[in-house]
Structures are given as C-alpha cells and as structure tokens.
C-alpha cells in the first residue's frame, strides 16, 4: 500500500514532462492535480487528460492550495526562481537537471527550501537507473575489490534535435555541458563515492549554426585516487546505442535504419521560427507529440560505462550488470520495474512523506554542477580546475 498520494503540480508541460509522464501515470503514489505552461494547447491537453487546473504561469501554480509538491521542468534559466517561489509557498520540489546555471543559484535554492522546511530533490539523472544503483552496491560491498578507474562514453544526436534559441546558447544553459554532462557526472560521482578532487576537460563547438558545445571529454580525479574519463558527442553521426545492442536511452529497442533522422527532420526547418514550431509540435500537447513506450522496456541507460576494480570490471547494461572477473564473465540481472524511472519517485516520496534525506539533494546536485561548470572552465583556461564543494554519498 502506498499510504497516500503526493498531490503534484507540474511546472513546464514540455518534453521533459512528457518523458516523465509514464512514471507519474503508472506510480500510484502520485496524483497530478495542476499544471502550468505558457502554451494554451499544453494547458488544454493537461486539463483534458487529468482534470486538474492549468495555469499560464508558475507563480499561479505555486499559489494553488491543492498542490503539495512541484515537479519543475521549465527551461533551465528559470529553475532557481521557480524553486524559490515554490519554497516560499511551502511546496516540496522535484526539479529537473541541471539544478541551475550557477553555484550561487544552487545555493539560493538550497537556502530557500531549508528556510521553508520543504524537501528538494534533483532528477531525473541516469544515476537513478537500477543497473547503476546495483553497480554502486557491488562496488561498495568490496566483493570486487577496490574501485580504480571508470570510463564512460555516449554518442547521440542531441545537438540536432529541434531547439529553442537559448538551448543553443551556453550562457543561457544550452549545450551538452548543462544538458548531458549532469548524467555522466552523477553516475561517475555515485560509483566513485562523490568526492571529485579535480577536473581537466576539453569541449567541442564545431557547428557555427548551432553555436554551443556539442561534445566534451574530461578526466575526473577523486580524492582517494580513483579517476574517470568521460566522453560525449551530440553531433548525430556515430550512435553509441550500437554498443548497447540497439537499446535506446529510453530502454526500448531502436531501429538502426533510422540513422540520420534528427538531421533529416531539422533540414525542414530553415529558420529559427520553423525550428521552434517543430519543437513545439513534439512537446506535450503538440500535434506530433509521441511517447517512447514501444515494445518491451528494459532499463534506461546513458551509453557505455565500465568501472574497473581490483578483482573485476563492471558494466551496467539495459538488462542488469555485467561482471568480468579473472576467469569468467556473467550477467547479474536487475529486475525491470513496472514503473519507469521509479527510483525518482521512491526518493522523492520518501523525502516528502517520510522525511528521509534524499541522495539527490541540493548539496549533492550543487556538487554535480560544480563539476560540470569546472569542465567548462577547464576547457576555457586549458588546465586543471580544483573543486571545493564536493560531498560524499553519506554526507
């Protein structure tokens, strides 16, 4: 039994909400009672689907007394203001990654929620994925010896999906360092224990028509000597789902014959106005909105990750965790929940209803953003960046 349901308001009825929607609908611990979005078609769809109130502004949503907690999926540059407004109205908050655009904004969000006595959880990142969580348990158990090194890579079509203007501006939270690096960094920090000591990174911005970072490589050094190398490209050429048996990030099978689909779609948008129309059509309430639930669902993933330990290498997969020991390799299956992204709701529900301190807290996510921002800074100065705000898993 769930005990009771969280009365959830949705701030931002866009693509992020559409991706979380199967979770909210399937999990009996959540009741969608209100939403907010400037698009009339999204508000109309929300009211038709859920019967709840729909507002044109987040401020009005925050004032709704029937709303107990907010899921904030507005554009990145509004996260801090939206979280602070929610806290001032006594609402618990689940906010999409990235937490915010600056560490000062992150601190303001933490202070506002602490002052109001409400919970703050940041997600979804792929560190919630059950195979990543199981890999962490295996490493922490000591059964495979000490963790030594992590390598992770992901190649996608991220940069060539329809975008708003600010999504192609690094200063406004666009590009892969704000959008995709939090996934990589959170997985690495979770497996490595949290405390990154220094960052050395290079970034790539190679398309003048989409003038933001579309790629990065970074070396993360931990305080205990563990090191991790992460690489990401969103330039829509090689697709690393090929290395994952053509299971997409969503956990569903992908057809390799659709290679180049993102670039082909974007070719029809020969102006910023047309590109925005394409994006709006794909969002919740849009004419071309689609769900990812096709066929059998496995675990979500974020590319290929290998953690090297003294006695074995560990690779989370869409089916579980592969273990490569001295003389054998085996798959440790991890059950797939009937609720996608259930771990997000588990953590948020325990925080709101039971007062349990979340792992993906404000302080944890500030530390993640410190790494992401350090990657940008390292690429700018061409050197190492030392970190000052890292915390461990139990802190």
Backbone torsions as a table, in degrees:
resi	resn	phi	psi	omega
1	UNK	NA	144.8	-177.3
2	UNK	-85.1	-15.9	-177.6
3	UNK	85.8	-67.3	175.9
4	UNK	-157.5	169.1	-178.2
5	UNK	-105.9	144.6	173.2
6	UNK	-82.1	125.0	178.4
7	UNK	-83.1	103.0	-168.2
8	UNK	-104.3	133.5	171.0
9	UNK	-104.8	144.4	-176.8
10	UNK	-109.1	117.3	176.7
11	UNK	-100.3	101.5	-178.2
12	UNK	104.9	98.9	-176.8
13	UNK	-98.3	54.4	-176.7
14	UNK	-105.4	-150.6	-175.5
15	UNK	-67.5	-39.2	179.3
16	UNK	-60.6	-42.1	177.4
17	UNK	-63.1	-41.3	-179.5
18	UNK	-62.5	-35.4	178.2
19	UNK	-72.2	-31.0	177.1
20	UNK	-85.8	-14.6	-174.5
21	UNK	-57.1	-44.0	177.8
22	UNK	-57.5	-32.8	176.7
23	UNK	-67.1	-49.7	-178.3
24	UNK	-61.9	-38.0	-177.9
25	UNK	-72.7	-38.7	-174.7
26	UNK	-81.9	-23.2	-174.9
27	UNK	-89.7	116.9	-177.2
28	UNK	-69.0	-6.8	179.4
29	UNK	-84.3	-2.5	-175.5
30	UNK	-121.0	135.8	172.6
31	UNK	-126.0	119.5	178.4
32	UNK	-83.0	113.2	-172.4
33	UNK	-112.9	-16.7	-178.7
34	UNK	-163.8	159.2	178.4
35	UNK	-146.1	165.9	177.5
36	UNK	-144.8	135.2	177.1
37	UNK	-167.2	143.3	178.1
38	UNK	-70.4	-16.4	-178.1
39	UNK	-84.5	123.1	-178.6
40	UNK	-62.1	-38.6	-177.6
41	UNK	-65.7	-33.5	178.0
42	UNK	-69.9	-41.4	178.6
43	UNK	-63.8	-41.9	179.8
44	UNK	-63.7	-41.5	179.5
45	UNK	-64.2	-42.3	-179.6
46	UNK	-61.7	-46.3	179.3
47	UNK	-62.3	-40.1	179.0
48	UNK	-66.8	-38.6	-176.7
49	UNK	-76.9	-37.2	-169.6
50	UNK	-124.6	-9.8	177.8
51	UNK	72.7	7.3	-178.2
52	UNK	-90.2	172.1	177.4
53	UNK	-70.4	149.1	178.1
54	UNK	-134.2	126.9	-173.9
55	UNK	-115.9	156.1	178.4
56	UNK	-85.3	-9.8	-178.9
57	UNK	-138.5	150.7	177.6
58	UNK	-67.4	-32.7	-179.9
59	UNK	-59.5	-42.6	178.6
60	UNK	-69.0	-35.1	176.4
61	UNK	-62.9	-42.6	-180.0
62	UNK	-61.1	-31.6	-177.8
63	UNK	-80.6	-7.6	-178.8
64	UNK	-71.2	116.9	-175.8
65	UNK	-71.0	-16.4	178.9
66	UNK	-80.5	-11.9	-178.8
67	UNK	-89.7	124.6	179.4
68	UNK	-94.5	-34.8	-176.4
69	UNK	-146.1	157.1	-180.0
70	UNK	-119.7	139.1	164.9
71	UNK	-101.7	116.3	-174.6
72	UNK	-103.3	113.1	-179.6
73	UNK	-130.0	36.8	176.3
74	UNK	-79.2	169.7	174.9
75	UNK	-53.5	149.2	-169.9
76	UNK	-53.8	-38.5	-175.0
77	UNK	-67.8	-10.7	-179.8
78	UNK	-102.6	-4.3	-174.6
79	UNK	-57.0	-48.4	-175.8
80	UNK	-61.6	-50.3	-179.3
81	UNK	-62.5	-39.5	-179.4
82	UNK	-67.4	-41.5	178.2
83	UNK	-64.9	-43.6	179.9
84	UNK	-62.8	-42.1	178.0
85	UNK	-63.4	-41.5	178.7
86	UNK	-63.1	-43.7	179.8
87	UNK	-63.2	-39.9	179.7
88	UNK	-64.6	-21.7	175.4
89	UNK	-98.1	11.0	175.3
90	UNK	75.1	25.5	-178.9
91	UNK	-99.2	137.0	168.7
92	UNK	-69.0	156.6	-172.2
93	UNK	-135.7	130.4	165.4
94	UNK	-114.4	115.8	-174.5
95	UNK	-119.3	137.9	179.6
96	UNK	-64.3	154.5	170.4
97	UNK	-74.7	154.0	-6.7
98	UNK	-70.8	151.7	-178.9
99	UNK	-53.8	-49.0	-179.7
100	UNK	-166.0	-177.1	-175.4
101	UNK	-93.7	-19.9	-179.6
102	UNK	-137.9	160.7	176.6
103	UNK	-68.4	-32.0	176.4
104	UNK	-62.8	-41.0	176.6
105	UNK	-64.5	-41.0	177.8
106	UNK	-59.1	-45.3	179.9
107	UNK	-63.4	-39.0	179.3
108	UNK	-64.6	-37.2	177.5
109	UNK	-65.3	-44.1	179.2
110	UNK	-62.7	-46.8	-179.1
111	UNK	-61.9	-41.2	-178.5
112	UNK	-65.2	-42.9	-178.8
113	UNK	-72.4	-36.0	176.6
114	UNK	-66.3	-40.9	179.5
115	UNK	-63.0	-37.1	-178.7
116	UNK	-85.3	-11.2	-179.0
117	UNK	71.5	32.3	179.0
118	UNK	-115.7	162.6	-176.7
119	UNK	-86.9	145.4	176.6
120	UNK	-128.8	118.9	177.4
121	UNK	-126.3	137.4	179.4
122	UNK	-111.7	126.0	179.2
123	UNK	177.9	162.9	18.9
124	UNK	-95.6	132.6	163.3
125	UNK	-121.1	163.5	-176.8
126	UNK	-74.5	-1.3	171.4
127	UNK	-69.5	-13.5	174.0
128	UNK	-78.0	-17.1	-173.7
129	UNK	-59.7	133.0	-177.6
130	UNK	-55.2	-39.5	176.8
131	UNK	-63.8	-34.1	175.5
132	UNK	-67.6	-43.2	177.9
133	UNK	-61.2	-41.8	179.3
134	UNK	-67.2	-38.8	177.2
135	UNK	-60.3	-40.7	177.5
136	UNK	-62.1	-41.6	178.8
137	UNK	-62.0	-42.0	179.8
138	UNK	-63.4	-45.3	179.4
139	UNK	-63.2	-46.0	-177.6
140	UNK	-65.6	-26.6	-178.2
141	UNK	-70.3	-21.4	-176.9
142	UNK	82.6	0.7	-175.8
143	UNK	-65.4	-26.4	-179.6
144	UNK	-109.3	16.8	179.4
145	UNK	80.1	-168.7	-175.1
146	UNK	-77.2	138.6	173.3
147	UNK	-68.8	136.1	-178.2
148	UNK	-118.6	-42.3	-170.7
149	UNK	-153.6	148.9	175.2
150	UNK	-131.4	136.0	172.4
151	UNK	-125.1	134.1	-179.1
152	UNK	-143.5	138.1	177.1
153	UNK	-144.6	152.3	178.1
154	UNK	-152.1	128.1	177.4
155	UNK	-122.3	123.0	-173.2
156	UNK	-138.6	-172.3	175.1
157	UNK	-106.3	24.3	-170.3
158	UNK	-50.1	-46.9	-171.3
159	UNK	-70.9	-16.4	-175.0
160	UNK	-109.1	15.4	167.8
161	UNK	-81.2	151.8	-178.4
162	UNK	-56.0	133.6	-173.9
163	UNK	-132.0	150.1	166.5
164	UNK	-76.9	163.8	-177.5
165	UNK	-55.2	-46.4	-174.9
166	UNK	-69.1	-19.4	177.7
167	UNK	-72.7	-11.6	176.8
168	UNK	-109.3	15.6	178.7
169	UNK	-121.4	113.9	-179.0
170	UNK	-58.6	-40.0	-177.4
171	UNK	-62.7	-22.7	-179.4
172	UNK	-106.1	16.6	175.7
173	UNK	92.2	17.2	178.8
174	UNK	-92.6	173.4	178.2
175	UNK	87.2	173.6	-171.5
176	UNK	-76.9	-20.0	-179.6
177	UNK	-68.2	-34.8	177.4
178	UNK	-87.7	-32.4	-172.0
179	UNK	-91.7	-39.8	-172.7
180	UNK	-111.3	-34.6	179.5
181	UNK	-57.2	-35.6	177.9
182	UNK	-56.6	-34.0	175.8
183	UNK	-61.9	-53.6	-178.9
184	UNK	-58.9	-49.7	-174.9
185	UNK	-63.9	-41.6	-179.6
186	UNK	-65.4	-40.9	177.7
187	UNK	-62.5	-46.2	-178.4
188	UNK	-64.3	-43.6	180.0
189	UNK	-65.1	-39.4	179.2
190	UNK	-62.7	-48.2	-178.6
191	UNK	-68.6	-34.7	-176.3
192	UNK	-88.5	-2.3	177.4
193	UNK	97.6	-7.3	170.5
194	UNK	110.9	-36.2	-166.6
195	UNK	-96.6	93.1	175.6
196	UNK	-81.6	134.2	-178.1
197	UNK	-90.9	-43.9	-176.9
198	UNK	-151.4	161.2	-178.1
199	UNK	-133.4	136.1	170.7
200	UNK	-129.9	122.4	-172.1
201	UNK	-141.2	156.1	169.0
202	UNK	-128.5	145.6	179.6
203	UNK	-128.5	158.4	178.6
204	UNK	-125.9	130.3	172.9
205	UNK	-130.5	92.1	-163.1
206	UNK	-113.9	7.5	179.6
207	UNK	-127.3	109.5	-175.9
208	UNK	-64.5	-20.6	177.9
209	UNK	-80.1	-15.1	178.1
210	UNK	-133.8	74.6	-163.2
211	UNK	-80.9	62.8	173.1
212	UNK	-144.7	172.7	-178.7
213	UNK	-66.5	127.3	175.4
214	UNK	-111.6	-3.4	-178.0
215	UNK	-153.9	155.7	173.9
216	UNK	-154.8	155.2	164.9
217	UNK	-135.9	138.5	-176.5
218	UNK	-146.5	147.7	172.8
219	UNK	-112.1	120.0	-180.0
220	UNK	-108.3	125.5	177.5
221	UNK	-108.0	129.6	179.3
222	UNK	-94.0	160.7	-177.6
223	UNK	-61.3	-29.8	-176.6
224	UNK	-91.9	8.3	177.2
225	UNK	99.2	-12.3	174.4
226	UNK	-64.2	143.6	174.5
227	UNK	-133.2	154.0	-175.9
228	UNK	-139.0	139.2	175.9
229	UNK	-115.6	126.5	180.0
230	UNK	-126.0	139.1	179.6
231	UNK	-135.9	136.9	178.5
232	UNK	-140.3	139.4	170.0
233	UNK	-136.2	132.4	176.5
234	UNK	-112.3	25.9	-172.2
235	UNK	-89.6	10.9	166.8
236	UNK	61.3	40.9	171.6
237	UNK	-115.6	-95.2	174.4
238	UNK	-63.5	141.3	178.7
239	UNK	-117.3	112.4	-175.6
240	UNK	-71.4	-5.8	171.3
241	UNK	-62.9	-19.3	173.6
242	UNK	-60.0	-32.1	178.5
243	UNK	-78.8	-10.5	-179.0
244	UNK	-112.5	33.7	177.9
245	UNK	57.7	34.9	178.6
246	UNK	56.8	37.2	166.6
247	UNK	-97.2	124.3	-176.5
248	UNK	-76.0	169.3	177.7
249	UNK	-52.4	-33.3	-178.7
250	UNK	-70.2	-16.1	-176.0
251	UNK	97.3	-3.2	179.3
252	UNK	-101.9	156.7	179.8
253	UNK	-64.6	144.2	178.9
254	UNK	-116.6	141.3	177.9
255	UNK	-90.6	112.7	-179.0
256	UNK	-63.1	-16.4	177.9
257	UNK	-68.1	-14.1	178.6
258	UNK	-86.4	11.9	179.4
259	UNK	-53.4	133.0	178.7
260	UNK	87.8	4.7	-175.7
261	UNK	-61.6	-38.9	-177.9
262	UNK	-63.6	-45.6	179.9
263	UNK	-66.6	-36.8	179.2
264	UNK	-64.9	-42.3	178.4
265	UNK	-63.2	-44.0	-176.9
266	UNK	-67.3	-25.4	-179.8
267	UNK	-63.5	-21.8	178.4
268	UNK	-80.0	-12.7	-178.8
269	UNK	-103.3	89.7	-176.8
270	UNK	-92.0	15.8	174.8
271	UNK	-151.8	160.5	179.2
272	UNK	-61.7	-36.0	-179.7
273	UNK	-63.6	-44.2	179.6
274	UNK	-66.8	-35.5	179.0
275	UNK	-66.3	-41.0	177.6
276	UNK	-62.8	-39.8	178.3
277	UNK	-62.4	-39.8	176.3
278	UNK	-61.3	-44.3	-179.1
279	UNK	-64.6	-45.3	-179.6
280	UNK	-62.7	-34.9	179.5
281	UNK	-66.5	-29.4	-179.4
282	UNK	-85.2	-16.0	-178.3
283	UNK	-76.7	167.3	176.3
284	UNK	-54.0	130.6	-177.7
285	UNK	87.6	-8.8	-179.7
286	UNK	-81.8	165.6	-174.8
287	UNK	-70.2	-24.4	-177.8
288	UNK	-115.1	19.4	-179.6
289	UNK	-60.3	139.9	-179.1
290	UNK	-138.9	157.4	176.5
291	UNK	-103.0	160.9	-179.1
292	UNK	-93.1	-4.9	-172.8
293	UNK	-80.7	87.1	178.5
294	UNK	-131.8	115.2	179.5
295	UNK	82.1	-159.7	-178.2
296	UNK	-75.6	132.7	-179.7
297	UNK	-98.0	128.5	170.9
298	UNK	-105.7	-165.3	178.9
299	UNK	-74.4	147.5	171.1
300	UNK	-70.0	160.2	178.5
301	UNK	-152.6	170.2	176.6
302	UNK	-131.2	63.1	179.0
303	UNK	80.9	-157.8	-175.6
304	UNK	-100.8	131.6	178.4
305	UNK	-135.3	132.9	177.2
306	UNK	-129.1	122.8	176.3
307	UNK	-105.5	123.4	-176.3
308	UNK	-99.9	122.2	179.2
309	UNK	-119.5	172.3	-176.5
310	UNK	-59.9	-37.4	-173.1
311	UNK	-108.5	-7.3	-178.3
312	UNK	-169.6	157.3	166.8
313	UNK	-99.7	147.7	-175.1
314	UNK	-125.1	132.0	178.5
315	UNK	-132.8	106.9	173.5
316	UNK	-63.7	141.0	179.5
317	UNK	-134.6	178.8	178.7
318	UNK	-69.6	-13.0	-179.4
319	UNK	-106.5	-20.0	-177.3
320	UNK	164.3	-133.0	-178.9
321	UNK	-131.3	121.8	173.9
322	UNK	-85.6	133.9	177.2
323	UNK	-116.5	126.4	179.7
324	UNK	-115.4	97.2	-177.4
325	UNK	-94.1	-170.3	-176.6
326	UNK	-59.2	-42.3	-171.2
327	UNK	-128.6	10.3	-178.1
328	UNK	-160.3	156.4	172.7
329	UNK	-127.1	142.4	-179.6
330	UNK	-152.2	154.0	174.3
331	UNK	-97.8	126.6	169.7
332	UNK	-97.5	103.5	-176.9
333	UNK	-63.6	145.4	174.1
334	UNK	-121.7	120.1	-176.5
335	UNK	-58.0	142.9	176.7
336	UNK	-92.3	122.9	-179.3
337	UNK	-69.0	153.1	174.8
338	UNK	-73.9	-9.3	176.3
339	UNK	-113.1	112.8	178.2
340	UNK	-63.5	144.6	-179.5
341	UNK	55.4	33.8	-177.3
342	UNK	-60.3	-32.6	-178.1
343	UNK	-58.6	-30.4	177.6
344	UNK	-64.3	-46.1	-179.4
345	UNK	-70.3	-37.6	176.1
346	UNK	-53.1	-50.0	-176.0
347	UNK	-69.0	-42.5	-178.5
348	UNK	-69.3	-41.7	-179.8
349	UNK	-63.8	-45.3	179.3
350	UNK	-61.8	-35.4	179.2
351	UNK	-70.4	-46.9	-175.2
352	UNK	-73.4	-46.4	-172.1
353	UNK	-88.0	-38.0	-174.7
354	UNK	-108.9	-2.6	178.3
355	UNK	69.4	20.4	-179.9
356	UNK	-79.0	132.6	-179.8
357	UNK	-64.0	126.0	-178.5
358	UNK	-77.9	151.6	172.3
359	UNK	-68.1	-48.3	-177.0
360	UNK	-84.4	58.7	-178.1
361	UNK	-80.1	178.5	175.7
362	UNK	-61.0	-43.1	-178.4
363	UNK	-66.7	-40.9	178.0
364	UNK	-62.4	-44.0	-175.9
365	UNK	-75.9	-28.9	171.5
366	UNK	-60.9	-40.8	178.9
367	UNK	-64.3	-37.1	176.0
368	UNK	-63.9	-45.4	179.6
369	UNK	-65.9	-30.7	176.0
370	UNK	-60.8	-40.4	178.4
371	UNK	-66.0	-46.1	-178.9
372	UNK	-61.3	-44.0	178.3
373	UNK	-67.5	-33.4	177.0
374	UNK	-66.5	-33.1	176.1
375	UNK	-62.7	-44.2	176.2
376	UNK	-61.4	-44.9	-178.0
377	UNK	-66.7	-41.4	179.5
378	UNK	-61.0	-43.1	178.1
379	UNK	-63.4	-34.7	-178.4
380	UNK	-69.3	-43.5	-174.2
381	UNK	-93.1	-14.4	-179.3
382	UNK	71.6	36.8	-179.6
383	UNK	-158.3	-178.2	179.7
384	UNK	-72.8	149.7	173.5
385	UNK	-123.0	124.8	177.5
386	UNK	-86.3	144.6	-176.1
387	UNK	-106.8	151.5	-174.0
388	UNK	-128.4	-9.5	-171.5
389	UNK	-121.8	27.7	-178.0
390	UNK	-82.1	146.4	177.4
391	UNK	-132.3	154.9	176.6
392	UNK	-84.5	173.8	-175.8
393	UNK	-62.5	-38.3	-174.7
394	UNK	-88.0	-1.4	-174.5
395	UNK	-86.9	NA	NA
